[in-house]
Amino acid sequence: MSEETASSVVIGIIGGSGLYHMDQLTFVREVNPMTPWGHPSSPITISQLPTGEQIAFIARHGKHHTHSPSAVPYAANIAALKHLGVKAILAFSAVGSLREEIRPGDFVIPDQIIDRTKGIRQASFFEGTNIVAHATFGDPFSKTFSAFLVPLVQNVLKESEGVQLHTGKCVVVMEGSLFSTRAESKMYRILGGDIINMSTLPEAKLAREAEISYALIATATDYDAWRESEEVVTVSEVLKTLHTNAETSRQVLCYPSGLGVNMPNSKVAQAVIAELHAAITSNQLTSEIEGSMEYSIVTQPAHQTASDREKLRYILPYFS
């Protein structure tokens, strides 16, 4: 096993705006693999609990937020995590709210996506190859993984007065990096969007192609631009709630369901990650995704080039 591969690393965490690191874990090492799609947006930090469970953390926009949403190397991020052995990714993202009931500071675990990006991001590992594949994407987030997260997040938010968790919502993914116009924001509401961000795609698509279970915890920072009674969203407004949301996001891995919040953080974090690790290794959260690409590849092996097979072998076993 190479230095960049560790079979015990089955949990990947992707931090969004404001969430650039995880606390309460013991640093093991940092890796920065060169994948066939380039380097990830930041070195990947592998951390461990005393009982041995490990997670891999990557900052989507870089440790110092140097990658705009359109320039994030999504393919390299997902490929690097898969190559490390990650089977499930828990992604975090700051979002704008398109609904009155989703207030700044609230959390959302969505189940659907509307794509409003402009085709300038690499949306598939198969782009640039002569191999065609059609991944199933009707349910863009892992249902079992998302359902597993709900009680964990609800338990955390009990300690955050007035903060609510919303489920069964639809996230609109726009190109950016400018925020929406008022007309666009109103249109997204008509289309059925509940929250809006700039980064869930192609991240979720690439995770599906790499056969990684993917779930999103979104944190609302503002009301986008649809509210006529308010000024349009600005970065300064977003930053007002970003820090608080990031701190609460870290607690998702620190306060598991059924454990008191007065427990030492290290013990609580150990329990949560151990619970998540056990669910992943027993295939409770990954069975619906693993193996899904085997019958999605339509180009027959006789018509696949050796170089394309070698490239895709980095993430999928079907090209061995």
N, C-alpha and C positions, 0 to 999 in steps of 0.2 A: 504493500500500500504506500503510495507516494505521500510526500509531506502535505500536499494539497487535498488529500482524500482522507476522510475519517468516517467510517461506517456508523459510528455512534452519533454523528451529527444529523439528526433527522428533522429538526425544527429550524426553520428559517424565519427570521424577523426582518421585515423591511420597514425602516423608519421613514416617515414623511416629514413635511415641514415642521420644524421645532423639535422633532424627535431624532436626535443624532447619536444617541448612545443609550444603553441599558445599564441600570444600577443593580446592586445586590448580588452580583455574580462574580466568580473568580476568573480573571483573565487567563486564558490558556495560550493563545497565540493569535497572530494576525497573518492572513494570507491575502495575496493579491494575484490570483491566477490569470494568465493570458489565455483566454478562451478563443475558439475560432471566430468569435464575434468581438474580440477585443477585451480590454480590462474592464472590470465592473466599475461602477461610479465611485466607489470608495473601497479601500481594503476591507475585507470581511473579518470581523472580530469574532473569534470562537471563545465562548465563556462556558464555565462548568460549575455545577453544584457539587457539594461534598460527596453526594451519592453517585456522582459520575455522569449525570445527564448533562448534555451539552446543547447549546444553541449557537446558531450562526447569525450574526447581526450585520446588516448592511444599511448605510444611509443612502436613500434613493437619490437625493440631490447632492451627495458628497458631504463630507464631514463639516464643511464650511459653506454649504449651500452654493456651490459653484456651477451646478448643472440646471439649466432651465427645464421645465417639463417636456419641451419638445426635443431637448438634446440629451436627456437621460439615456445611457446605454442599456436599455431594458433587456435586450437579448443577452448581453454579457452578464448582467446581474442574475437573470434566471438560470443561465447556463452554468455559471460559477457555483450557484447554490446546489443545483442538481448534481454537479460533478463532485461536490463535497459529500453527497449522500442524502441531502434534504428531501423529504417526502411530503412535507406540508409547510406552506408559507402563510404566516400571519402578517398581513400588511396593514400599516396605519396610514391615514391620509387626512389632512385638513380639507374641509369642504365648505362650500357655501350652501345655505339653506334656501330651498325653493318653496317651503311650506311654513305657514305661520306657527304650526305646532312644534316644529323642529327649531328650537331656540339656540342662539349662540351658547356654546358650552355643552350642548347635548351630544350624545353619542348615537351612532347609527350603524347597524349591521345590515347592509343592503343585500338584495337577492337578484337584482336585475341591473342591466347597463344599457344606456343609449349612447351610441358612438357618434360624436360630433367632431372628431379629429379630422385632419385634412389629407391623410395619406402620406405624410412626409416622414412618419416614424416607421421603423421596421416592425411589422406586425406579425411576422411569421419566421420561424427558423428555416423554413423551406424557401424563402425569398433568395433569389440568386443561384438556386440550384436547378437541376433538371428533374427534380423529384416533386411530384404533386401529392398533397395530402389535404384532407378535409376533416378537421377536428370537429367533434360535436361541441356546441357552445350554447345550446338552448338555455341551460342553467349555468351562467358564467362563474358563479361562486359555488364552492362545495357545500351542498345542503347539510351534510352530516357535520362538517367542520363548523359551519356557521351556527348550527343548532347547539353544538357542544360549547361554543363560546358564550352564548346568551346568559346562562346562569352565572358564569364567572364575572361577566361585565356587570350584570345587575347587582351582584353582591358588592362589587367595588363602589358602584354609584349610590348605594345606600348611605355611604359615608360622605357623599357630596350633595349637600342640600340643594334641592331644586333641579338637579341634573337628571335627565331622563334618557333611557335607551329606547330607540325606535328600531323596529325590525320590519322586514317585508317591504323595503323601500327601493326605489330605482335611482341609480346615480347616472347623471349625464356627464360624459367626459368630453370636454372641449379642448381646442388646441392651445389657446393662450399665446403668449404669456400675458396679454391684456385681459382684464376682466370683461364680463359680458356687458353688452349694451342693455338698456332697459327693455327694448323690443325683443332681443334675444332671450333675456331672462324670462319674460312673459311667455314666449314661444315654448321654452323648455317646460314650463308649467303645464301648458296645453298638451304637450306631447306625453306627459305623464311622469316627468322627472320630479324627484323629491329633494335631491341634493346634487351639487355640481362640483367637479374637480377637474384637474388637468393631467392626471397620472395613472388612473386605474387601467387604462388601455394605452399601449398593448400589453401591459404587465400581466393582466389576467389571461389574455390569449396565449401568451408565451408560456405561462405556467401550465396551461391546459395541454399544449403541445409537448411539454416536457414531462407530462404525467405527474405533476405536483398538485396536490390539493391546495386550493387557494381560498382564503377568506379575508375580508376587509373589515376593519374597525375604523369607521370614519368619525371625525370630531368636527362639529359645526363651529365655525368662527364668525359667521356673518350671515346676513340675509340676501346676499347677492345684490341684484339691482332692481328687482321687480317691485319692491315696496315704494310706491310714489311718495309716501309720507316721510321717507328718510333719504338722506344723502346716499349716493352710490358708494359701493364698497371701496375702501382704500386699504393700502398695506398697513397703515397705522391702526386702523380699526381691527384688522385681522390679528395683529400682534398683541392686542389687548387680551385676547382669549387664548392665543396660541400657547403661551407658556403654561397656563393652568391646564389646558387640555393635554399637553405633553406629559406633565407630571401625573395626571390621572391615567393616561395610557400606560405609563410604566407600572402603575399599580395593578393593572390587569394581570400581570404575571406575579404579583406579590400578595394578593388577597383572594385565595380560592374559595369556592362555595363550601360552606360548612365549617370554616375556620374563623376564629375570632380575630378582629383587626388589632387586638392588643398583643398578638404573638410577635416575636422578633421577626423583622423582615426577612432575614436569611432563611429561617425555618419555613416561613410562609411561601417564599419564592420557591424553595425546594419542593414543597408539596404541590404547587401549581404546575411547575414544569415537569415534575415527575408524573403527574396525572396526565398532562398533555403528551408527554413522551410515551407513556404506556398505551394511550389510546392510538397513537400513530404506529407504534411497533406491533400492536395487535391487529392492525389494519382496520380498526373501527372508523378512522377518519379518512382512509386513503383507498379503500376497496373500490369505490365508484370511479376513481380516476386511473389507478394503476392498470396498465394494459390497454387503455382506451385507444391508443394510437395504432395498435397493431393492424387493425382493419380499416384505418383511415388513410393509409398510404395506397394510392391507386396506380402509381407508376411501378411496373413490374421490375424485379431485380435485374433482368437482362438488359434493361434500358436505363439503369442507374449508373452514373459514372463512379469510378473508384474514389475520386477526390470528394465527391458529394457524400458518398457513404462514410468516408473517413470523418468528414466534418460533422455529420449528424450523429455519428457513433458517440460523440462526446456527451450527448444527452439521452439517446435512445438505444436500447439493446438490439433493436431489430436490424441494425446495420453492422452487426459484428461479422 
